Amino acid sequence: MEVEIKLKVYESELKRLKESLSKQCVQLEEAELVDYYLSHPCYDMAERDEALRLRVKRANTKEEAELTYKGKRIEEKGVKSREEISVSVSDWANLLNILKAVGFIDFAKVRKVRIDFDCYSYKISLDRVDDLGTYVEIEGKNDCNADCILAVLKKLNIQGEVEKRTYLELILSTRSGNGQK
């Protein structure tokens, strides 16, 4: 189960957080993430509030990929939770070709540069998302629930606007010219 909150922040807030988190958490590698979103050939995943994502992660000279199913979102106190099932993929390009051959369509792509911080009971991601701007995601680990996430938000005094939409929804709304909430 994924439990997280996302905030739209200014670049200056992202820099402040990077400095602060570097002192209290373990900084992981900076990586480029390219997410391919796939639509199901037999039913509307968006209508069901589900997603199928193929993520390609590039860091240093290494490339990794995973296929992830995301279930329906549940919101509690502004924090969203959803089922998340992932599997590592060794040949993502051919997996994408197979999925297309059986009727899936890769209808959207989201590219971001991300720096992750492992902060023990939670993970913080600092994102620069193409065509969208800068964001902070706080994701709970282990038993870190909505209350835990909100406590982290308060403790770190993160200045930003809570964004309930996914990056995919934001990208699709900019495509349609409707960037409004």
SEMI-199180 format. One record per residue (C-alpha): residue number from 1; chain; x, y, z. Coordinates in nm, 3 decimals, m for minus. Layout:
! residues N
<tikol = NUM	tiza = A	east = X	north = Y	up = Z> .
...
//
This chain:
! residues 181
<tikol = 1	tiza = A	east = 0.000	north = 0.000	up = 0.000> .
<tikol = 2	tiza = A	east = 0.138	north = 0.337	up = m0.103> .
<tikol = 3	tiza = A	east = 0.070	north = 0.627	up = 0.140> .
<tikol = 4	tiza = A	east = 0.185	north = 0.970	up = 0.026> .
<tikol = 5	tiza = A	east = 0.129	north = 1.341	up = m0.010> .
<tikol = 6	tiza = A	east = 0.252	north = 1.563	up = m0.291> .
<tikol = 7	tiza = A	east = 0.312	north = 1.938	up = m0.279> .
<tikol = 8	tiza = A	east = 0.378	north = 2.186	up = m0.556> .
<tikol = 9	tiza = A	east = 0.671	north = 2.400	up = m0.438> .
<tikol = 10	tiza = A	east = 0.891	north = 2.680	up = m0.562> .
<tikol = 11	tiza = A	east = 1.246	north = 2.598	up = m0.672> .
<tikol = 12	tiza = A	east = 1.380	north = 2.784	up = m0.365> .
<tikol = 13	tiza = A	east = 1.182	north = 2.549	up = m0.136> .
<tikol = 14	tiza = A	east = 1.324	north = 2.247	up = m0.318> .
<tikol = 15	tiza = A	east = 1.678	north = 2.377	up = m0.262> .
<tikol = 16	tiza = A	east = 1.609	north = 2.450	up = 0.107> .
<tikol = 17	tiza = A	east = 1.470	north = 2.100	up = 0.158> .
<tikol = 18	tiza = A	east = 1.765	north = 1.937	up = m0.019> .
<tikol = 19	tiza = A	east = 2.007	north = 2.111	up = 0.218> .
<tikol = 20	tiza = A	east = 1.800	north = 2.028	up = 0.525> .
<tikol = 21	tiza = A	east = 1.738	north = 1.664	up = 0.432> .
<tikol = 22	tiza = A	east = 2.105	north = 1.609	up = 0.348> .
<tikol = 23	tiza = A	east = 2.181	north = 1.664	up = 0.718> .
<tikol = 24	tiza = A	east = 1.915	north = 1.432	up = 0.864> .
<tikol = 25	tiza = A	east = 1.843	north = 1.163	up = 0.605> .
<tikol = 26	tiza = A	east = 2.033	north = 0.938	up = 0.365> .
<tikol = 27	tiza = A	east = 2.044	north = 1.093	up = 0.020> .
<tikol = 28	tiza = A	east = 2.001	north = 0.837	up = m0.255> .
<tikol = 29	tiza = A	east = 2.107	north = 0.883	up = m0.615> .
<tikol = 30	tiza = A	east = 1.966	north = 1.146	up = m0.845> .
<tikol = 31	tiza = A	east = 1.784	north = 0.977	up = m1.132> .
<tikol = 32	tiza = A	east = 1.591	north = 1.046	up = m1.446> .
<tikol = 33	tiza = A	east = 1.253	north = 0.869	up = m1.441> .
<tikol = 34	tiza = A	east = 1.047	north = 0.820	up = m1.754> .
<tikol = 35	tiza = A	east = 0.699	north = 0.686	up = m1.691> .
<tikol = 36	tiza = A	east = 0.495	north = 0.535	up = m1.973> .
<tikol = 37	tiza = A	east = 0.125	north = 0.513	up = m1.888> .
<tikol = 38	tiza = A	east = m0.075	north = 0.241	up = m2.056> .
<tikol = 39	tiza = A	east = m0.447	north = 0.216	up = m2.121> .
<tikol = 40	tiza = A	east = m0.627	north = m0.116	up = m2.100> .
<tikol = 41	tiza = A	east = m0.785	north = m0.238	up = m2.425> .
<tikol = 42	tiza = A	east = m1.108	north = m0.358	up = m2.261> .
<tikol = 43	tiza = A	east = m1.197	north = m0.104	up = m1.992> .
<tikol = 44	tiza = A	east = m1.129	north = 0.253	up = m1.892> .
<tikol = 45	tiza = A	east = m0.865	north = 0.248	up = m1.620> .
<tikol = 46	tiza = A	east = m0.905	north = 0.622	up = m1.555> .
<tikol = 47	tiza = A	east = m1.276	north = 0.574	up = m1.490> .
<tikol = 48	tiza = A	east = m1.185	north = 0.304	up = m1.237> .
<tikol = 49	tiza = A	east = m0.913	north = 0.529	up = m1.087> .
<tikol = 50	tiza = A	east = m0.643	north = 0.275	up = m1.172> .
<tikol = 51	tiza = A	east = m0.316	north = 0.308	up = m1.361> .
<tikol = 52	tiza = A	east = m0.061	north = 0.085	up = m1.529> .
<tikol = 53	tiza = A	east = 0.283	north = 0.242	up = m1.548> .
<tikol = 54	tiza = A	east = 0.610	north = 0.126	up = m1.699> .
<tikol = 55	tiza = A	east = 0.890	north = 0.323	up = m1.530> .
<tikol = 56	tiza = A	east = 1.241	north = 0.345	up = m1.670> .
<tikol = 57	tiza = A	east = 1.497	north = 0.478	up = m1.422> .
<tikol = 58	tiza = A	east = 1.837	north = 0.601	up = m1.535> .
<tikol = 59	tiza = A	east = 2.106	north = 0.689	up = m1.283> .
<tikol = 60	tiza = A	east = 2.475	north = 0.717	up = m1.353> .
<tikol = 61	tiza = A	east = 2.535	north = 0.445	up = m1.615> .
<tikol = 62	tiza = A	east = 2.266	north = 0.213	up = m1.481> .
<tikol = 63	tiza = A	east = 1.916	north = 0.157	up = m1.619> .
<tikol = 64	tiza = A	east = 1.636	north = m0.020	up = m1.431> .
<tikol = 65	tiza = A	east = 1.268	north = m0.067	up = m1.511> .
<tikol = 66	tiza = A	east = 0.952	north = m0.178	up = m1.337> .
<tikol = 67	tiza = A	east = 0.590	north = m0.232	up = m1.429> .
<tikol = 68	tiza = A	east = 0.345	north = m0.103	up = m1.167> .
<tikol = 69	tiza = A	east = m0.029	north = m0.140	up = m1.119> .
<tikol = 70	tiza = A	east = m0.187	north = 0.135	up = m0.907> .
<tikol = 71	tiza = A	east = m0.530	north = 0.078	up = m0.758> .
<tikol = 72	tiza = A	east = m0.808	north = 0.316	up = m0.664> .
<tikol = 73	tiza = A	east = m0.708	north = 0.610	up = m0.444> .
<tikol = 74	tiza = A	east = m0.837	north = 0.655	up = m0.091> .
<tikol = 75	tiza = A	east = m0.790	north = 0.997	up = 0.067> .
<tikol = 76	tiza = A	east = m0.756	north = 1.063	up = 0.439> .
<tikol = 77	tiza = A	east = m0.671	north = 1.409	up = 0.572> .
<tikol = 78	tiza = A	east = m0.529	north = 1.512	up = 0.233> .
<tikol = 79	tiza = A	east = m0.298	north = 1.208	up = 0.221> .
<tikol = 80	tiza = A	east = m0.366	north = 0.952	up = m0.050> .
<tikol = 81	tiza = A	east = m0.332	north = 0.576	up = m0.022> .
<tikol = 82	tiza = A	east = m0.362	north = 0.318	up = m0.294> .
<tikol = 83	tiza = A	east = m0.270	north = m0.040	up = m0.367> .
<tikol = 84	tiza = A	east = 0.056	north = m0.061	up = m0.558> .
<tikol = 85	tiza = A	east = 0.197	north = m0.378	up = m0.713> .
<tikol = 86	tiza = A	east = 0.534	north = m0.364	up = m0.892> .
<tikol = 87	tiza = A	east = 0.757	north = m0.607	up = m1.073> .
<tikol = 88	tiza = A	east = 1.112	north = m0.551	up = m1.199> .
<tikol = 89	tiza = A	east = 1.158	north = m0.573	up = m1.574> .
<tikol = 90	tiza = A	east = 1.486	north = m0.661	up = m1.742> .
<tikol = 91	tiza = A	east = 1.383	north = m0.572	up = m2.099> .
<tikol = 92	tiza = A	east = 1.137	north = m0.284	up = m2.077> .
<tikol = 93	tiza = A	east = 1.137	north = m0.200	up = m2.450> .
<tikol = 94	tiza = A	east = 1.026	north = m0.551	up = m2.546> .
<tikol = 95	tiza = A	east = 0.771	north = m0.559	up = m2.262> .
<tikol = 96	tiza = A	east = 0.625	north = m0.237	up = m2.402> .
<tikol = 97	tiza = A	east = 0.617	north = m0.396	up = m2.748> .
<tikol = 98	tiza = A	east = 0.437	north = m0.703	up = m2.611> .
<tikol = 99	tiza = A	east = 0.180	north = m0.491	up = m2.428> .
<tikol = 100	tiza = A	east = 0.115	north = m0.290	up = m2.745> .
<tikol = 101	tiza = A	east = 0.084	north = m0.612	up = m2.949> .
<tikol = 102	tiza = A	east = m0.200	north = m0.731	up = m2.723> .
<tikol = 103	tiza = A	east = m0.385	north = m0.401	up = m2.741> .
<tikol = 104	tiza = A	east = m0.245	north = m0.173	up = m2.472> .
<tikol = 105	tiza = A	east = m0.172	north = 0.186	up = m2.573> .
<tikol = 106	tiza = A	east = 0.101	north = 0.398	up = m2.418> .
<tikol = 107	tiza = A	east = m0.099	north = 0.719	up = m2.415> .
<tikol = 108	tiza = A	east = 0.112	north = 0.943	up = m2.193> .
<tikol = 109	tiza = A	east = 0.470	north = 0.989	up = m2.082> .
<tikol = 110	tiza = A	east = 0.591	north = 1.174	up = m1.772> .
<tikol = 111	tiza = A	east = 0.960	north = 1.260	up = m1.736> .
<tikol = 112	tiza = A	east = 1.116	north = 1.385	up = m1.417> .
<tikol = 113	tiza = A	east = 1.448	north = 1.420	up = m1.244> .
<tikol = 114	tiza = A	east = 1.420	north = 1.295	up = m0.887> .
<tikol = 115	tiza = A	east = 1.639	north = 1.296	up = m0.578> .
<tikol = 116	tiza = A	east = 1.522	north = 1.055	up = m0.309> .
<tikol = 117	tiza = A	east = 1.599	north = 1.079	up = 0.062> .
<tikol = 118	tiza = A	east = 1.558	north = 0.777	up = 0.289> .
<tikol = 119	tiza = A	east = 1.439	north = 0.918	up = 0.620> .
<tikol = 120	tiza = A	east = 1.382	north = 0.584	up = 0.798> .
<tikol = 121	tiza = A	east = 1.002	north = 0.575	up = 0.847> .
<tikol = 122	tiza = A	east = 0.935	north = 0.781	up = 0.535> .
<tikol = 123	tiza = A	east = 1.089	north = 0.868	up = 0.198> .
<tikol = 124	tiza = A	east = 1.103	north = 1.217	up = 0.050> .
<tikol = 125	tiza = A	east = 1.136	north = 1.274	up = m0.323> .
<tikol = 126	tiza = A	east = 1.234	north = 1.609	up = m0.471> .
<tikol = 127	tiza = A	east = 1.104	north = 1.619	up = m0.828> .
<tikol = 128	tiza = A	east = 1.156	north = 1.842	up = m1.129> .
<tikol = 129	tiza = A	east = 0.881	north = 1.731	up = m1.366> .
<tikol = 130	tiza = A	east = 0.897	north = 1.829	up = m1.734> .
<tikol = 131	tiza = A	east = 0.620	north = 2.074	up = m1.825> .
<tikol = 132	tiza = A	east = 0.488	north = 2.083	up = m1.466> .
<tikol = 133	tiza = A	east = 0.755	north = 2.228	up = m1.235> .
<tikol = 134	tiza = A	east = 0.891	north = 2.131	up = m0.894> .
<tikol = 135	tiza = A	east = 0.727	north = 1.904	up = m0.637> .
<tikol = 136	tiza = A	east = 0.794	north = 1.729	up = m0.308> .
<tikol = 137	tiza = A	east = 0.648	north = 1.386	up = m0.233> .
<tikol = 138	tiza = A	east = 0.648	north = 1.235	up = 0.114> .
<tikol = 139	tiza = A	east = 0.579	north = 0.862	up = 0.116> .
<tikol = 140	tiza = A	east = 0.532	north = 0.654	up = 0.426> .
<tikol = 141	tiza = A	east = 0.730	north = 0.335	up = 0.482> .
<tikol = 142	tiza = A	east = 0.645	north = 0.050	up = 0.715> .
<tikol = 143	tiza = A	east = 0.361	north = 0.172	up = 0.941> .
<tikol = 144	tiza = A	east = 0.384	north = 0.543	up = 0.853> .
<tikol = 145	tiza = A	east = 0.017	north = 0.635	up = 0.791> .
<tikol = 146	tiza = A	east = m0.162	north = 0.964	up = 0.711> .
<tikol = 147	tiza = A	east = m0.096	north = 1.104	up = 1.060> .
<tikol = 148	tiza = A	east = 0.274	north = 1.019	up = 1.029> .
<tikol = 149	tiza = A	east = 0.294	north = 1.189	up = 0.687> .
<tikol = 150	tiza = A	east = 0.122	north = 1.504	up = 0.818> .
<tikol = 151	tiza = A	east = 0.359	north = 1.512	up = 1.119> .
<tikol = 152	tiza = A	east = 0.659	north = 1.496	up = 0.881> .
<tikol = 153	tiza = A	east = 0.510	north = 1.778	up = 0.674> .
<tikol = 154	tiza = A	east = 0.473	north = 1.992	up = 0.986> .
<tikol = 155	tiza = A	east = 0.815	north = 1.899	up = 1.128> .
<tikol = 156	tiza = A	east = 0.993	north = 1.994	up = 0.805> .
<tikol = 157	tiza = A	east = 0.779	north = 2.306	up = 0.762> .
<tikol = 158	tiza = A	east = 0.741	north = 2.243	up = 0.391> .
<tikol = 159	tiza = A	east = 0.601	north = 2.546	up = 0.213> .
<tikol = 160	tiza = A	east = 0.387	north = 2.442	up = m0.081> .
<tikol = 161	tiza = A	east = 0.042	north = 2.365	up = m0.208> .
<tikol = 162	tiza = A	east = m0.097	north = 2.014	up = m0.163> .
<tikol = 163	tiza = A	east = m0.157	north = 1.859	up = m0.506> .
<tikol = 164	tiza = A	east = m0.413	north = 1.579	up = m0.505> .
<tikol = 165	tiza = A	east = m0.379	north = 1.498	up = m0.874> .
<tikol = 166	tiza = A	east = m0.118	north = 1.256	up = m1.003> .
<tikol = 167	tiza = A	east = 0.155	north = 1.371	up = m1.241> .
<tikol = 168	tiza = A	east = m0.034	north = 1.186	up = m1.513> .
<tikol = 169	tiza = A	east = m0.353	north = 1.381	up = m1.442> .
<tikol = 170	tiza = A	east = m0.159	north = 1.707	up = m1.438> .
<tikol = 171	tiza = A	east = 0.008	north = 1.629	up = m1.772> .
<tikol = 172	tiza = A	east = m0.324	north = 1.532	up = m1.929> .
<tikol = 173	tiza = A	east = m0.489	north = 1.852	up = m1.800> .
<tikol = 174	tiza = A	east = m0.212	north = 2.065	up = m1.953> .
<tikol = 175	tiza = A	east = m0.260	north = 1.880	up = m2.284> .
<tikol = 176	tiza = A	east = m0.630	north = 1.959	up = m2.280> .
<tikol = 177	tiza = A	east = m0.557	north = 2.320	up = m2.185> .
<tikol = 178	tiza = A	east = m0.733	north = 2.280	up = m1.851> .
<tikol = 179	tiza = A	east = m0.468	north = 2.323	up = m1.584> .
<tikol = 180	tiza = A	east = m0.734	north = 2.407	up = m1.325> .
<tikol = 181	tiza = A	east = m0.810	north = 2.182	up = m1.029> .
//
